[in-house]
Amino acid sequence: MRKQIVAGNWKMHTSLQEGSALATSINKMVKNEVENKETGVVIAPPHTHLSVVNQLINTERICLAAQNCASEAKGAFTGEVSAKMLSTFGVKAVILGHSERRAYYGETNETLMKKVNLVIENNMKPIFCCGEKLEEREAGNYFDVVKEQIENVVFNLSKEDFEKVIIAYEPVWAIGTGKTASSDQAQEMHAYIRKLIVEKFGNDIADNTTILYGGSCKPSNAVELFSKPDVDGGLIGGASLKAEDFIGIINSFN
């Protein structure tokens, strides 16, 4: 049975002191207030916080993730952080292909394929993001957009490596805009993604692939979103910066 997961992407927020306080609060609340101990919890602080946060959380219960990694293993790439470097900080997962990375930094499928392979080679899980922009949604070709993103990256993996991947569907038009895809829209796309996985890798792998929703998920709509059969949790942005909201989302599974 696939795992239900709530992952918090802190993006470029919090000083080290603020991040440490947030991690401490989340760790305490996960221990004392999360009702379903089987629900996976992931937090992705900025790179600068990883070493400290790793010491503040129960890593048996909370998975430490990074928000990105370099597309090369090592070398003269000033300012980059390699997958191997991240793994030495206790990082167990890496968010890849987030819409902000695609839009602001021009990340391509080729770049993302390199990153996915490096993350897997260093024994971490890729959280692979896919999703359509507003104009693509309005043009009605959003299925084709998501299919192209998935097929040209993670579908190049072997069955064994694909089983290590977590998919995150982000309707780009619903990130940071206050708009939210309806639960039916989310379910429609998640079911489509799972169908693609069935066609590529078979029912067993599709049934065990976690697909997260990543578009303005908050405590007020998480229960409805997570009630859908193919929505296995969320990749949370702003709401992950408040421990109470983040825990509220974690507790939203039926």
C-alpha positions as CSV (number, residue, x, y, z in Angstrom):
1,M,0.0,0.0,0.0
2,R,1.4,3.4,-1.0
3,K,2.4,5.8,1.8
4,Q,0.5,9.0,2.6
5,I,2.9,11.9,3.0
6,V,2.8,15.6,3.8
7,A,6.0,17.4,2.8
8,G,6.8,21.0,3.8
9,N,8.8,23.1,1.3
10,W,10.0,26.1,3.2
11,K,11.4,27.7,0.0
12,M,13.7,30.8,0.7
13,H,12.1,31.6,4.1
14,T,13.4,31.7,7.7
15,S,16.7,32.7,9.2
16,L,18.7,29.8,10.8
17,Q,17.3,30.8,14.1
18,E,13.7,31.0,12.8
19,G,14.1,27.7,11.0
20,S,15.5,26.0,14.1
21,A,12.5,27.1,16.1
22,L,10.1,25.9,13.5
23,A,11.8,22.5,13.2
24,T,11.8,22.2,17.0
25,S,8.1,23.0,17.1
26,I,7.2,20.6,14.3
27,N,9.2,17.8,15.9
28,K,7.4,18.2,19.2
29,M,4.0,18.4,17.6
30,V,4.6,15.4,15.3
31,K,5.4,13.4,18.4
32,N,2.5,14.6,20.5
33,E,-0.3,15.7,18.2
34,V,-0.1,13.7,15.0
35,E,-2.9,11.1,15.2
36,N,-1.8,8.6,12.5
37,K,1.8,7.5,13.2
38,E,1.9,5.9,9.7
39,T,1.6,9.3,7.9
40,G,4.9,10.3,6.4
41,V,6.3,13.7,7.4
42,V,8.9,15.5,5.3
43,I,10.4,19.0,5.8
44,A,12.6,20.8,3.3
45,P,14.4,23.8,4.8
46,P,16.9,25.9,3.0
47,H,20.3,24.3,2.4
48,T,21.9,26.6,5.0
49,H,19.7,25.0,7.7
50,L,20.1,21.3,6.9
51,S,22.9,20.4,9.3
52,V,21.2,22.1,12.3
53,V,17.7,20.9,11.5
54,N,19.0,17.3,11.2
55,Q,20.0,17.5,14.8
56,L,16.7,18.9,16.0
57,I,14.3,16.4,14.5
58,N,13.6,12.7,15.1
59,T,14.9,11.4,11.8
60,E,13.1,8.1,12.4
61,R,9.8,10.0,12.2
62,I,10.5,13.1,10.1
63,C,12.3,12.9,6.7
64,L,14.8,15.7,6.0
65,A,14.6,16.9,2.4
66,A,16.5,19.4,0.3
67,Q,14.8,21.8,-2.1
68,N,17.2,21.2,-5.0
69,C,20.6,19.8,-6.0
70,A,23.2,20.4,-8.7
71,S,22.9,18.6,-12.0
72,E,26.6,17.6,-11.8
73,A,28.3,15.2,-9.4
74,K,31.2,17.6,-8.6
75,G,33.5,20.1,-10.2
76,A,34.0,23.8,-10.8
77,F,30.4,24.9,-10.3
78,T,30.5,27.9,-8.0
79,G,27.6,28.1,-5.7
80,E,26.1,24.7,-6.4
81,V,25.4,21.9,-3.9
82,S,25.8,18.4,-5.0
83,A,23.6,15.4,-4.2
84,K,26.5,13.7,-2.5
85,M,27.0,16.8,-0.3
86,L,23.3,16.8,0.7
87,S,23.4,13.1,1.6
88,T,26.2,13.8,4.2
89,F,23.7,16.1,6.0
90,G,21.2,13.4,6.6
91,V,19.0,14.4,3.7
92,K,16.8,11.5,2.5
93,A,14.8,13.2,-0.3
94,V,15.3,16.1,-2.8
95,I,12.6,18.2,-4.4
96,L,13.3,18.3,-8.2
97,G,11.6,20.1,-11.0
98,H,9.5,22.5,-8.9
99,S,7.7,25.0,-11.1
100,E,9.7,27.8,-9.6
101,R,13.0,26.1,-10.7
102,R,11.6,25.5,-14.2
103,A,10.3,29.1,-14.5
104,Y,13.0,31.2,-12.9
105,Y,16.1,29.0,-13.6
106,G,15.2,27.5,-16.9
107,E,15.5,23.9,-15.8
108,T,14.9,21.5,-18.6
109,N,13.9,17.8,-18.8
110,E,17.6,17.0,-19.6
111,T,18.8,18.9,-16.5
112,L,16.2,17.2,-14.3
113,M,17.1,13.7,-15.6
114,K,20.6,14.3,-14.5
115,K,19.5,15.5,-11.1
116,V,17.1,12.5,-10.6
117,N,19.8,10.1,-11.4
118,L,22.3,11.7,-9.0
119,V,19.7,11.8,-6.2
120,I,19.0,8.1,-6.6
121,E,22.7,7.2,-6.9
122,N,23.2,8.9,-3.5
123,N,20.4,6.9,-1.9
124,M,17.9,9.6,-1.6
125,K,14.3,9.8,-3.0
126,P,13.4,12.3,-5.7
127,I,10.2,14.3,-5.1
128,F,9.5,15.0,-8.8
129,C,7.3,17.9,-9.5
130,C,5.1,18.3,-12.6
131,G,2.2,20.6,-13.5
132,E,0.7,23.0,-16.0
133,K,0.6,26.8,-16.2
134,L,-2.6,28.8,-16.3
135,E,-2.5,29.3,-20.1
136,E,-2.0,25.6,-20.5
137,R,-4.9,24.8,-18.2
138,E,-7.1,27.3,-20.1
139,A,-6.0,25.9,-23.5
140,G,-7.2,22.4,-22.4
141,N,-3.8,20.7,-23.0
142,Y,-2.9,20.2,-19.4
143,F,-2.8,16.4,-19.6
144,D,-0.3,16.6,-22.5
145,V,1.9,19.0,-20.5
146,V,2.1,16.7,-17.5
147,K,2.5,13.6,-19.6
148,E,5.5,15.2,-21.4
149,Q,7.2,16.2,-18.2
150,I,6.8,12.7,-16.7
151,E,7.6,10.7,-19.8
152,N,10.8,12.7,-20.5
153,V,12.3,12.4,-17.1
154,V,11.2,9.7,-14.6
155,F,9.8,7.3,-17.1
156,N,13.4,6.9,-18.4
157,L,14.2,5.2,-15.1
158,S,14.2,1.5,-14.6
159,K,11.3,-0.1,-12.6
160,E,13.5,-0.5,-9.6
161,D,14.6,3.2,-9.6
162,F,11.1,4.5,-10.4
163,E,9.9,2.9,-7.3
164,K,12.0,5.3,-5.3
165,V,10.2,8.3,-6.8
166,I,7.5,10.4,-5.2
167,I,5.4,12.5,-7.7
168,A,4.1,15.9,-6.8
169,Y,1.5,17.4,-9.1
170,E,1.5,21.2,-8.9
171,P,-1.1,23.2,-10.8
172,V,1.2,26.2,-11.3
173,W,-1.7,28.6,-11.5
174,A,-2.6,27.6,-7.9
175,I,0.8,28.2,-6.3
176,G,1.1,31.4,-4.2
177,T,-2.0,32.8,-5.9
178,G,-4.6,32.0,-3.4
179,K,-6.3,29.9,-6.1
180,T,-6.7,26.2,-5.5
181,A,-7.6,23.4,-7.9
182,S,-10.9,21.9,-6.8
183,S,-10.6,18.5,-5.2
184,D,-12.2,17.0,-8.4
185,Q,-9.6,18.7,-10.6
186,A,-6.8,17.4,-8.3
187,Q,-8.2,13.9,-8.4
188,E,-8.6,14.0,-12.2
189,M,-5.0,14.8,-12.7
190,H,-3.7,12.4,-10.0
191,A,-5.8,9.6,-11.6
192,Y,-4.4,10.4,-15.0
193,I,-0.8,10.3,-13.7
194,R,-1.5,7.0,-12.1
195,K,-2.9,5.7,-15.3
196,L,0.3,6.7,-17.1
197,I,2.3,4.8,-14.5
198,V,0.1,1.7,-15.0
199,E,0.8,1.9,-18.8
200,K,4.5,2.3,-18.3
201,F,5.3,0.1,-15.2
202,G,2.2,-1.9,-14.4
203,N,-0.5,-1.9,-11.8
204,D,1.6,-2.9,-8.8
205,I,4.1,0.0,-9.1
206,A,1.3,2.4,-9.9
207,D,-0.6,1.4,-6.8
208,N,2.4,1.9,-4.7
209,T,3.5,5.3,-6.1
210,T,2.7,8.2,-3.8
211,I,1.3,11.2,-5.7
212,L,1.2,14.5,-3.7
213,Y,-0.9,17.6,-4.5
214,G,1.2,20.8,-4.5
215,G,-1.1,23.7,-5.0
216,S,-2.1,26.0,-2.1
217,C,-3.0,23.2,0.3
218,K,-4.0,24.4,3.8
219,P,-5.9,23.1,6.8
220,S,-9.2,24.4,5.5
221,N,-9.1,22.4,2.2
222,A,-6.8,19.5,3.1
223,V,-9.5,17.1,4.3
224,E,-11.4,17.4,1.1
225,L,-8.3,17.0,-1.1
226,F,-7.0,14.1,0.8
227,S,-10.3,12.3,0.7
228,K,-9.8,11.7,-3.0
229,P,-8.6,8.2,-3.8
230,D,-5.5,9.2,-5.8
231,V,-4.4,12.2,-3.7
232,D,-1.9,10.7,-1.3
233,G,-0.9,13.9,0.5
234,G,0.5,17.3,-0.2
235,L,3.7,19.3,-1.0
236,I,3.0,22.3,1.2
237,G,4.4,25.7,0.7
238,G,3.3,28.7,2.8
239,A,1.3,26.6,5.3
240,S,4.4,24.6,6.2
241,L,5.9,27.7,7.8
242,K,3.5,27.6,10.7
243,A,3.8,24.5,12.8
244,E,0.1,24.5,13.8
245,D,-1.1,24.7,10.2
246,F,1.4,22.0,9.0
247,I,0.3,19.6,11.7
248,G,-3.4,20.4,10.9
249,I,-2.7,19.3,7.3
250,I,-0.9,16.2,8.5
251,N,-4.0,15.3,10.6
252,S,-6.3,15.8,7.6
253,F,-6.3,12.2,6.3
254,N,-9.6,10.4,6.9
